[in-house]
């Protein structure tokens, strides 16, 4: 039984604060750097790291041991980071300037895309999501890890347990199918 398994077992059976502390200490830097790579903001990364460990400890009973604890923790860290980024993008998309300061309004207008650009970007995103949902699950997952998360095939293989060769084939087929599905929309 490895160290992580012992800590997990001890925490689940006895709610041991020491076991929780040991897990957090062992993986705190790993989770923080994973989040920071996605978020690119040190303060947010610290907050998200703390939230991740709270979530992990509350759902530790769902860890089934099919992958390593580190891989499971990595998946949670990436997913939480992506969720935070999505929420930020949505808030930015719908936010309006709440001040009457001319400088702020000018700055807001200069940085904002015009309504036509917003519509086109929203429509393209919508079309991409619809096309992604038509892909087989393995192709969709591989594409999302490579394209949105910018992971290497080796990293994806560690997370999913799928060989690098199979992942490359999944990605190739996903790109080919997405190109066909989006062909009429992008006009190529």
N, C-alpha and C positions, 0 to 999 in steps of 0.2 A: 504494500500500500504506500503510495507516494505521499509526500508532505501535504500537498493540496487536498488530497482525499481525506487525510487525517483531520486537517483543519475544518473541512466541510462537514465531516461526520460529527466532530466535536461540537461545531456550532449548531447543527441541526438537532442533535440529541440533547445538548445541555444549554443551548443558547449562550455559549461561552463567549464572553467579551474578549478574552485573550485570543481565541481562535479567529474571531472577526478582525481584531487588531492585526494579527499575523497576516491574514489574507490581504488586508488593505495595505499594510506596510510593504508586503512583497510585490504587489502589483500597482501601487499608486503611481509611480513614475511611468510605467508602461501605459496605463490608461490615460494619464495626463498627456503624454506625448502623442498618443493615438488621436485624442480629441483635438489637441492643438494643431495637428497636421490638417484636420478637417476644418476647424473653426478659425484658426489663425488669429486668435485674440486670447492673450494670457489670462485675463480676468475671467472671461467667459469659460475658458477651458478649466480653470480651477473650480468654478461653480458646477459645471457639468460633470466633472470628475467626482465631486462629492455626491451629486445626485445619482450618478451611476452606481456608486458603492452602496448607497441606500437602497436602490432598486435591486441590486445584486443580492444583498443580504435578505431582502424581503422575498425574493423569488429563488433563493438558493435550492429550495426543495424541488425546483423544476430542472435543475441541472441533472442530466441523465448519464453523464459520463461517456457518451458515445464519442465525444471529442475531448481534447484536453480542456482543463478549466481555463487556461490562458486563451485558447481559441474561442471558447464560449464568451469569455469576458471581452475579447476583441470584437466579436459580433455585436454584443450589446453596446459597446463604446461607439462603434461606427454607426449603428442604428440611431442611438441617442443624438449623436452629432448631426446626422442627416435630418432628424426631426427638428432639431433646433434651427438648423439652416433653413429648412422649409418654412418654419414659423416666422423667422426673420424676414424671408423674402415675401411672404404673404403680408406681413405687417407693413413692410416698406412699400409694397405695391398699393395697398389701400390707405396708406397714411397721407394726411393732408397737413399742410403747414398750419399750426394753431396760433401763429403770431401774426401781427399786422406789420411787422418790421419789413420795410421795402427790401432791405438787403437780403433777408432770409427768403422772401418770396422770389426775388430775382434768382438767388442761388438755387432754390427749389425748381424753378422753371427751367433754368439752364441745365440742370442735371437730369431732369425727367424726360423720358421718351415721350414723343407726342402720342395722342390717342391711337393713331393708325399703327405705330410701332408696337404699342401695347397690345392691340388687337392681334396683329400678326404674330407676335411672340406667344401670346396666349393661345391662339389657334394652332400654331406649330406644336406647342407643348401638348395641347389637347390631342392633336393628331398622333403625336409620338406616343403618348400614353395609351391611346386606343390601339395603335399598332403593336405596342409592347404586350398588351393584354391578349393579343391573338397568337403570340409565340408560345411554343411549348415551355413549361416551367423552367427546365434546365437552361434553355437558350436565353430566356428572359433574365434569369438570375445571373448568368455569366455576363450578359451584356451590361446589366446594371452595375455589377461589381467593377467591370473594366471601364465603362464609359462614365458613370456618375461618381463612383468611388475612387476611380483611377488606381485600382489595385493591379499588381502584377499577377500573371497566371500562377506563379508559385504561392503568392499570398492567398489567392482564391482557392487553390488546391488545399492549402492548410485549413482553411475555413470550412470548405465543403466536403473534403475527402475525395474529390474527383481528380483524376489524373490530369496533368498539364496538357497532354495530347487531346484528351476528350474536351477539355475546356476550350482549347484553340478551335476545335471543330465546332463546338457549340457557338462560339463567338462568330466564326465565319458564317455559319448558317443563319444566325440571328441577323447579322448585317445584310446578308443576301435577302432574307425575307422582309426586313424592315425597308430596304431599298425598294423592293417591289410594292409593299403596302403604301409607302409614302410617295411613290413615283408620281402619281396624279396630283398630289398636293404640292410637291416642290417643283413640278414641271420639267422633270428631266427624263 
